[in-house]
Amino acid sequence: MKKYTSTILSAAVSLFSAVAINTFLHPCAGMMKMKCDTTAHVATVVLALAAVISIVSFFLKTNAAKHVFNIISGALGIALLFVPLLGACGMADMRCNVYTMPAIRIAGTALILIAAAAEAFALRKRATAA
């Protein structure tokens, strides 16, 4: 079970963040389409891709494939860090700037850290096995 910890953790972070951004950490809703709304939708798509990558990685047997999926998961985390650049509200105390954008950045950072830790443990395991 220890070798699946990173994939389970990555899937959990991705799914929880996607649900959170669309429920209790959502940007303010109004009559007009705002930039922050588009940003939240793009972040949801990236998080859904990260969750799918993690779930597929859970069923893989080869280490090379898991290595590739860890790199993809880390790249999606990096992409999440840049998603808030798509746009947010101009006022600092708006809901998207207080809740949504920090949640997106935290999710991206968590995905990067999980992928980096998984690769570090795999590298250490390969070094001790050789």
Contacts in CASP RR format, 6 or more apart in sequence:
PFRMAT RR
TARGET T0000
AUTHOR 0000-0000-0000
METHOD contacts of the structure
MODEL  1
MKKYTSTILSAAVSLFSAVAINTFLHPCAGMMKMKCDTTAHVATVVLALA
AVISIVSFFLKTNAAKHVFNIISGALGIALLFVPLLGACGMADMRCNVYT
MPAIRIAGTALILIAAAAEAFALRKRATAA
4 58 0 8 1.000
6 70 0 8 1.000
6 114 0 8 1.000
6 115 0 8 1.000
6 117 0 8 1.000
6 118 0 8 1.000
6 121 0 8 1.000
7 54 0 8 1.000
7 55 0 8 1.000
7 57 0 8 1.000
7 58 0 8 1.000
7 66 0 8 1.000
7 118 0 8 1.000
8 54 0 8 1.000
8 58 0 8 1.000
9 114 0 8 1.000
10 50 0 8 1.000
10 51 0 8 1.000
10 53 0 8 1.000
10 54 0 8 1.000
10 57 0 8 1.000
10 73 0 8 1.000
10 111 0 8 1.000
10 114 0 8 1.000
10 115 0 8 1.000
10 118 0 8 1.000
11 51 0 8 1.000
11 54 0 8 1.000
11 55 0 8 1.000
11 58 0 8 1.000
13 107 0 8 1.000
13 110 0 8 1.000
13 111 0 8 1.000
13 114 0 8 1.000
14 47 0 8 1.000
14 48 0 8 1.000
14 50 0 8 1.000
14 51 0 8 1.000
14 54 0 8 1.000
14 107 0 8 1.000
14 111 0 8 1.000
15 47 0 8 1.000
15 51 0 8 1.000
17 47 0 8 1.000
17 103 0 8 1.000
17 104 0 8 1.000
17 106 0 8 1.000
17 107 0 8 1.000
17 110 0 8 1.000
18 43 0 8 1.000
18 44 0 8 1.000
18 47 0 8 1.000
18 48 0 8 1.000
18 51 0 8 1.000
20 103 0 8 1.000
21 40 0 8 1.000
21 43 0 8 1.000
21 44 0 8 1.000
21 47 0 8 1.000
21 100 0 8 1.000
21 103 0 8 1.000
21 104 0 8 1.000
22 40 0 8 1.000
22 44 0 8 1.000
25 99 0 8 1.000
25 100 0 8 1.000
25 103 0 8 1.000
26 40 0 8 1.000
26 95 0 8 1.000
26 99 0 8 1.000
26 100 0 8 1.000
27 34 0 8 1.000
27 36 0 8 1.000
27 37 0 8 1.000
27 39 0 8 1.000
27 40 0 8 1.000
27 89 0 8 1.000
27 94 0 8 1.000
27 95 0 8 1.000
27 96 0 8 1.000
27 99 0 8 1.000
27 100 0 8 1.000
28 34 0 8 1.000
28 36 0 8 1.000
28 89 0 8 1.000
28 94 0 8 1.000
28 95 0 8 1.000
28 96 0 8 1.000
29 37 0 8 1.000
34 89 0 8 1.000
34 96 0 8 1.000
35 86 0 8 1.000
35 87 0 8 1.000
35 88 0 8 1.000
35 89 0 8 1.000
36 87 0 8 1.000
36 88 0 8 1.000
36 89 0 8 1.000
36 94 0 8 1.000
36 96 0 8 1.000
36 97 0 8 1.000
36 100 0 8 1.000
36 101 0 8 1.000
38 86 0 8 1.000
38 87 0 8 1.000
39 83 0 8 1.000
39 84 0 8 1.000
39 86 0 8 1.000
39 87 0 8 1.000
39 88 0 8 1.000
39 96 0 8 1.000
39 100 0 8 1.000
39 101 0 8 1.000
39 104 0 8 1.000
40 96 0 8 1.000
40 100 0 8 1.000
40 104 0 8 1.000
42 83 0 8 1.000
42 86 0 8 1.000
43 80 0 8 1.000
43 83 0 8 1.000
43 104 0 8 1.000
43 107 0 8 1.000
46 76 0 8 1.000
46 77 0 8 1.000
46 79 0 8 1.000
46 80 0 8 1.000
46 83 0 8 1.000
47 80 0 8 1.000
47 107 0 8 1.000
49 76 0 8 1.000
50 73 0 8 1.000
50 76 0 8 1.000
50 77 0 8 1.000
50 80 0 8 1.000
50 111 0 8 1.000
53 69 0 8 1.000
53 72 0 8 1.000
53 73 0 8 1.000
53 76 0 8 1.000
54 69 0 8 1.000
54 73 0 8 1.000
56 69 0 8 1.000
57 65 0 8 1.000
57 66 0 8 1.000
57 69 0 8 1.000
57 70 0 8 1.000
57 73 0 8 1.000
60 66 0 8 1.000
60 69 0 8 1.000
63 122 0 8 1.000
66 118 0 8 1.000
66 122 0 8 1.000
67 119 0 8 1.000
67 122 0 8 1.000
70 115 0 8 1.000
70 118 0 8 1.000
70 119 0 8 1.000
70 122 0 8 1.000
71 115 0 8 1.000
71 119 0 8 1.000
73 111 0 8 1.000
73 114 0 8 1.000
73 115 0 8 1.000
74 111 0 8 1.000
74 112 0 8 1.000
74 115 0 8 1.000
74 116 0 8 1.000
76 108 0 8 1.000
76 111 0 8 1.000
77 107 0 8 1.000
77 108 0 8 1.000
77 109 0 8 1.000
77 111 0 8 1.000
77 112 0 8 1.000
77 115 0 8 1.000
78 108 0 8 1.000
78 112 0 8 1.000
80 104 0 8 1.000
80 105 0 8 1.000
80 107 0 8 1.000
80 108 0 8 1.000
80 111 0 8 1.000
81 105 0 8 1.000
81 108 0 8 1.000
81 109 0 8 1.000
81 112 0 8 1.000
83 104 0 8 1.000
84 101 0 8 1.000
84 104 0 8 1.000
84 105 0 8 1.000
88 94 0 8 1.000
88 96 0 8 1.000
88 97 0 8 1.000
88 100 0 8 1.000
88 101 0 8 1.000
89 96 0 8 1.000
89 97 0 8 1.000
90 97 0 8 1.000
91 97 0 8 1.000
END
